[in-house]
Every structure is written in C-alpha cells, then in structure tokens.
Amino acid sequence: MSVPAPVLIWCPFPDAQSAKAAARALVEASLAACANILPAMESVYAWQGAVHEGAEVGVLFKTNADLRERCIERLRGLHPYEEPAILGWECPLSLPATMAWLGALKG
C-alpha cells in the first residue's frame, strides 16, 4: 500500500504568538505532523498597490497530499491576516521513514 506524498506548507505570520497558536492547532488536529516556527524575519512585499516592509515569523508545516487542502483551509481560518500567503508543494523525494510518519496522518 502506498502512502500519500509528503507536503510542505509555508506561511508567514505577524508574530510568534499567532504562529505558535496556528501550529499547535494544526498538529493537535492531526492535519500536520510538525510545524517549524522560524524566528523573526524581515519581509518586503507588494500589497494593494504599495510596497511594505515589516517583521514576520515564518512557519513550515509538514503534512501529506491527502490532507493538503484541509490543512490549508484550516490554516486560512486560523490566520490573523485577511489574506494570508499560504504556499504548499509536494516533496516526492523523502526518506521512507519521513514518508511513513507524514503518511500516517489522518486528520
């Protein structure tokens, strides 16, 4: 029996508190097996016709292809931004143990 492909989901947050709350909610709901919260980073971005700068906290969520859409939708609902930047991609080149760990998620 094959397991679903590993998926990474990247999303920036305005602060560590909101990043950690979303990470905990997704892991507790078994929609992600892990969330790596990266320290403060500086972002320069175009939004609504202007260039902005600000501090953000990045999170990399680990899940699988079967849960990708549910994980993204839940993340969108938890996120404090009106329109969060959420990017997801499959990672077919993974170690077997990593594939089994992420494939065991049932959401």
N, C-alpha and C positions, 0 to 999 in steps of 0.2 A: 504494500500500500504506500503510495507516495504522500508526502507532506506538502502543504502549500508553501510557496516560495516565501522566504523572509522579505520583509518590507521595512524600510526606514521612513519615518515621517519627521520632517524638520519644521519647527515653528518658533519664531521669536515671541517673547513676552515683554511687557513693560517693566517687570520687576521679578525678583526671586520668589516672592511670596505667591504670586499668581501662577508662576511656572511650577512651583512645587505642589500647589493645590491641584492643578490640572494633571500633573504627573501621577500624583497619588490616586486620584480618581480613576484614571485610565488603567493603572496597574491593579487597583482593587477590583475593578470591573472585569478584569482579565481580557481587556481589549489591547493591552500592551504588556509585554513581559518585563520591560525595563524602560526607564526614561533617564537619559543622561542630561543633567542640567549643567550647562556651561556658564562660567562666570560672566560678569558684565562685559558687554561688547559695545562698541560704538557703531551705530548704523547711520548711513546716509542714504536717503531714499526719496523717490519722487512719489508724491501723493496729492491728488486733487489739484494738479497744475502747478505745484510748487515743490522745491527741493527742501527737505527737512533733515535735521540731524538730531540724534538722541541716543541715550543709553538704553540697551535692551539686554535680556537674558535669553540665550538660545536653548532649546530642548530638542534632543534627538530621541524619538520614541522607536522602540523595536517591537514589531508585531508580525503578522503574516498576511498573505494575499487574501485569504478568506475573510479577514477582519478589517481590511484596509478602509473600506467605505464607512463602516460603523465607527471605527476609531476616529476617522477624520470628522464625521458628523458630530460625534460626542465632544471632540476637541473644540470644534467650532462653537458649540453651545456653552462650553465652559470658559471660553476665552473672553477676556475683558475688552478686546478691540472690537469695534463694529464690523470690520472686515479683516480678520487675521490672515496673514500669509502662511498658508499650510501647503507644504510640498511633500509628496510621497513617491517613492520609487522601489521597485523590486530589486532584490540582491540575490540573483541565482547562484553566484559563486560564494558559497558559505561553507564552513566546516559542517560535517554531518551532525555533530553534537549541537551546534547552534541551530541548524535547521530543525532538529528534533525538538529542542527547547521552545522555539517560536511556533513550530507546527502544533505543539500540544495545547496552545491557547484555544479556548472555545468561546470566549466572550460571553 
